[in-house]
Amino acid sequence: MKHLNFSPLKKLEIILGGEHRSFATDLLDRAGVKGYTIVNNLSGKGSHGFHEGHLMFNEDDVLIMIIAAVPEELVKPILQGFAPFYNQHSGVVFISDIQVTRLVKFRD
Amino acid sequence: MSPPIGEKLRVRAMIYVAGEPIPFFWPMRSFIHHNPLHGFEHLPFEEAVDRGARLFHARGFLPRSLYRRYLDDGQVDRGTLERGVRRFVEEQGASLPFDLGDWLVADLTRYDRASAEDLTIADAQDVHAVLAGAELRERPDTELRALAERLAQAVLWQRPLYEVVDRLYGTAIGSELDEQVIRACLDFFDEGQSVWEMPKRDRGFFRAWLDVAGRDVRRTLDELMRGEGSAADADPETVIGLVLRELEVPDAHWVPYFTQELARLHGWAGFIRWRSSTSHYYWEQRFPGDLVDYMAVRTLLALTLLRKRAKGRMPFTFAALSELIESQPVEAYLRNEFHGAQVLPEMARALEDVLMRRNRGRMNRLFGAYRSRKREWEAGRQAARLSAVAGSLGLSDQLRRLSRDELATLLAASGAFRNREGMLWLEAMEAQAIDGLLRGLDLAPAAPRDKRPFAKALFCIDTRSERIRRNLESVGDYQTYGIAGFFGVPVSFMELGKGSENHLCPVLLTPKNLVVEMTSAGAQDTAALSALEKAMHELKESVLTPFVTVEAIGLLFGLDMVGKTLLPTTYNHWRRHLHESKPDTHLVVDKLGREQADSIVRAVQRAVIVKAVEQELGREPEQITDAMVRELRERAMGNQSSCPGFAASVGLDDAGIERFIGRLRDAYRINQSFAQLQLERVGRIGFSLDEQTRFVAQALQSIGLTEDFSRFILLIGHGSSSENNPYESALDCGACGGSHGLVSARVLAQMANKPEVRHRLRANGIDIPDDAWFVPALHNTTTDEIRLHDLALLPPSHLMYLDRLRSGLNSASRLCAQERLPTLEPRPRVLDPAAAARGALRNAMDWSQVRPEWGLSRNAYFVIGRRSLTQSKALDGRAFLHSYDYRVDPKRRLLENILTGPLVVGQWINMEHYFSTVDNVRFGSGSKVYHNVAGRFGVMTGNLSDLRTGLPAQTVLDGGAPYHQPMRLITLIEAPFDHALKAVEGVVTVKRLVRNGWIRLLVIDPEASAVCLCDNGEWRRQTYSDGIDVSMFQELCSA
């Protein structure tokens, strides 16, 4: 069996309104994040009340979560980048410690 | 050392957030009606209008004189108006010796201007003194600190710095800056209108502009970047940060500062904002430019201009200006009065004099004199206004006997009332309109028929359909329905001969299916074409046409390849030779089989290989055999390891062959993974049988047409025709993304006529008889003609009824034109139908006609319910009518679909008309006569101005007065109250629009015979009877 190398990274879970998706992914791209995953059609509750997950016609009005695994040095710049956004919009960012085996996919 | 990545991202996010209040601007080729205050829809209507009006320096309501005219015309419900005033008075809680309510009503209805004046210096005591005929009291003007604070707040924090300098020193830096920025935008964002292109546009807006910007700009940038890195590599975020720091703008103020900057040219900002957010916009992919670039250009230019015009002569940084206001409030005050255009006329000369000499002593003396004179003047004016109102009510004595405190209360209330009166007028006007809608509705369920109607016709919900539907119903046994203009089927359409896709659906949606147009006609006249063009031409006319045209290859190959290798200019030349009349086409609506898709990709690859051999190796197409092409293809795809036939024919050595194959693989994308991608893209074409069944079922169920199908079921899309009209797309169908609705009609008809689809529908409970046939048609809203299409597909059995159908449609068209034309004539007169039809036709073809039709002007209502509810009413083309039968929609899914799509589009249209009417200069686009097309996507007034947004004067005004009646959309849903409410609550956007008062919602419950009105968040109820009156909505509904 091949020996697995575990490398520590940070995971960012960015939850925001679907209409801001391209803004968020653009910011991540510019930060140098190599890839991300998007989870759609979420619902939840925040300080502004309950958010319905409703696709129907309007694809923009749902909550989404963007998951990205980033090296530690990118966490602060990314959070700095999102700060003005979250001053005006609802959503959260969770930061957690994770490990990955194929580091080359996440870091140059 | 350039700033760390976090800082750059922060600037980017700040600009994103700052840009949100600026509405999108869609290219006018597909004009989209939208709410200019869309960025404020999360706020209640009144607050949003207030903030929007301030941001865009515009008016949110009509001037009082126009509302008074509506009152005189009986368009305003006086009862509601007075009730609104009394509610306001109650909230104020003022106690005066006379009835404040009466006072305010008199003020409101008898005078064209509010009685409350702007008191900047004078106070209630002063006014009191004037009324008593006494002298104004001595008031030491030691409130300099307060003055400074007020000045800072009013002048410094509300606008960009150059505007502050302009306001205090009378310079014109702001307009100079705007001019330069507009030029830069016109050059960069041009879409083929100008002959000389800006060089190196692919480097992005900021960099490309920097290349051609003048010496001054480059010098400023060099100075800025000193120590931070090379100016040549400066990225926009860095530049913005440096400039704002140089101008000493406080960090916490950056976001509002950016918004103010963007609002100055909100047309351009809105366009750039839209352009950078659209994923498939060709021009954005080639020449990227976003708001961050725009902000970098603006701020760098601003700094350059400020340094040039202001440095050494006047303060221009935030800190310096703040310092001026704080330490020299007198000078700042006088400057603001004079250059800010609010000076007392009689003292203007003296002010000008003193400011030029800059003598401190004289300034202070003049300040005192000016202040006291202005104080007198303000107090005098206010007293006079109050006396006038009092006089008309016979309250002159009481006014004079008011105590100081009471007078202060009166003034405060009048001031607050002036801010409130717009809403009061609006609500009163809406009340009258609601009254007009509710009278004469027919709640009874439709009587059962013994014979099916001759034809059923589905029209778009567009307000213009109301007239033709009424007239069609009157000329024969026709039943009409209203459905969204795209018939519920979002398609991306690729027209014959064009390579780009058009989204035929509301902009809220992204279509997942592609429909292409094909022809089976033979080749066209090739006499005028050159050899190269001929090759392309032949590609075009074959059955595989849509997949093989130059730009279509773009679809399947990525756009960079088209530009570099396939000579688009040639294609454009050739395209212009195309005949005006299109051959008969049919639409590919079914999904392609795997083999078909495969052979299409192969065909495209073969065509490209032929081109490649031509271009790279200089061989004529005639010299390239099919066998060679096949060899090359297999070799490039990795299925073969050599191509002996080809090698022998062209005489290249191994290395040369390798190189060519490499080119095929990379530049021409003949490789496995790309072929896979192409297959996926080709797979987007058409709808599966399941999808077709679903769309047809949904369309029919949403309008309640599930049985009793007539012989003819007409699907009537609409479009307009006009000449020399940049706004022509605005007259087309909004539900079809600004195009006409014929394609959608043809698509749905094709689906619904398919036997396999009908078979499945039968299993779902919708039984369409064999002799029922769906016929697509186009209603031309300028001429009112209805033309039937795809008649070649009509079954022979139906041919003999065609005459009757045509004659019915013709009569309806002419009657409709007869009804409509008088509104377009300079003087209303009665026309006979033939004359009206001729007049309408002329409007469509006259290129000097600025008003080919009124379009959606005067829209007021949105009705969701059965046609029989409104059939007996003449709604004058003012209503969006969507057919809906709650009895077939137990889960409310269909109602939610109507709410989330068509209703939102209706609201956008309504709000666009509202704001373009109340302030045509700031929210609308002014007169068409002065418009010049800019860049092929927008218009400017004169030869250089902001991109004009909104609707032109000719669309919403008639000789200066409003033609469109600016009101919020009055929406009526016919369904049991619970049913309707749950549906509204289930759609987030609509719930928010209702709660914040962007639309007025009514529910009519046919089972309970009651109407409920949503009034300021509360539901009020009234039994429906002949005596229904809008004032009787008192009883609260239980939710």
Contacts between the chains, C-beta under 8 A, distances in Angstrom:
chain1	res1	chain2	res2	distance
A	22	B	277	6.3
A	22	B	279	7.3
A	23	B	13	7.8
A	23	B	16	5.3
A	27	B	9	5.7
A	27	B	12	6.5
A	27	B	13	6.6
A	30	B	5	7.6
A	30	B	8	7.4
A	30	B	9	6.4
A	30	B	12	7.1
A	31	B	5	6.0
A	31	B	9	6.1
A	32	B	5	7.2
A	51	B	988	8.0
A	52	B	986	7.5
A	52	B	988	5.8
A	54	B	986	7.2
A	54	B	987	7.1
A	54	B	988	6.4
A	56	B	896	6.3
A	56	B	897	6.6
A	56	B	900	5.2
A	56	B	987	7.2
A	57	B	506	7.9
A	57	B	508	6.4
A	57	B	509	6.2
A	57	B	897	6.2
A	57	B	900	4.4
A	57	B	901	4.4
A	58	B	508	5.5
A	58	B	509	7.9
A	58	B	900	5.4
A	58	B	901	7.8
A	58	B	904	7.7
A	58	B	989	6.3
A	59	B	508	7.9
A	59	B	509	7.2
A	59	B	510	6.7
A	60	B	508	7.2
A	61	B	988	5.3
A	61	B	989	6.0
A	74	B	5	7.9
A	76	B	6	6.0
A	77	B	4	6.4
A	77	B	5	4.5
A	77	B	6	3.2
A	77	B	9	6.0
A	78	B	6	7.6
A	78	B	9	6.9
A	79	B	6	7.9
A	80	B	6	3.6
A	80	B	7	7.0
A	80	B	9	6.2
A	80	B	10	5.1
A	81	B	6	6.2
A	81	B	8	7.9
A	81	B	9	2.6
A	81	B	10	5.5
A	81	B	12	6.8
A	81	B	13	5.4
A	82	B	9	7.8
A	82	B	13	6.2
A	83	B	10	6.4
A	83	B	13	7.1
A	84	B	10	6.2
A	84	B	13	4.3
A	84	B	14	4.3
A	84	B	16	7.8
A	84	B	17	5.4
A	84	B	255	6.4
A	85	B	13	4.8
A	85	B	16	6.7
A	85	B	17	5.9
A	87	B	17	7.3
A	87	B	255	7.9
A	88	B	17	5.0
A	88	B	20	7.6
A	89	B	17	7.8
